[in-house]
Amino acid sequence: MNEPTAQQQPAFKRRTIFIKKNLQIRYMMLMIMSVLCGLAIMSFELTATLNELFDSYPALMQPMYDEFLPMAASFFYKIAIYVLLVVIISAILSHKMAGPVYRFEQTCKAIAKGDFSQRVHLRQGDQLMELQDEFNKMMDRLEAEINKQKPK
């Protein structure tokens, strides 16, 4: 088995799901509301179409309508499971956004206290990787300028 040696550090994994709770909940609510709006529109369209067909062909549609009503409960259970999956996926995606925002905030606080050697290091797969690179380049140049101006 590959056990981590003194030189190999195990991969860093965040244990907290809600790092920036307000940001993550707003992001999750946006995703959930989008999905619910889509489901409402789809349900309205399906209902309107079935009603139109039932009005046009009542004798043909009655057997299907009789079978559809018992299946409605199953349909709503499936919708509930789907919404639960959206909640879980949105929590994961919001975590990938909130973690980097939190890391940037912590790094900025350290820099504001005068530690110009601080850099942002995000995990692979996190959002804002391009911002991390540009931020670190900016800090490299700023630190070089500060060191250049220091009396020797």
Residue pairs with C-beta under 8 A, 6 or more apart in sequence:
4 10
12 123
14 95
14 99
14 123
17 91
17 95
18 24
18 25
18 95
18 98
19 95
19 98
19 99
19 102
20 98
20 101
20 102
23 94
23 97
23 98
23 101
24 91
24 94
24 95
24 97
24 98
25 94
27 90
27 93
27 94
27 97
27 98
28 87
28 90
28 91
28 94
31 86
31 89
31 90
31 93
32 83
32 86
32 87
32 90
35 82
35 83
35 86
36 83
39 79
39 82
50 61
50 65
50 68
53 61
54 61
54 62
54 65
96 125
96 126
96 127
97 127
97 128
99 122
99 123
99 126
100 120
100 122
100 126
100 127
100 128
100 131
100 132
101 128
103 120
103 121
103 122
104 120
104 128
104 131
104 135
107 118
107 119
107 120
107 135
110 118
111 118
111 139
116 139
116 142
116 143
116 146
117 143
118 139
119 135
119 136
119 139
120 132
120 135
120 136
121 132
122 128
122 129
122 132
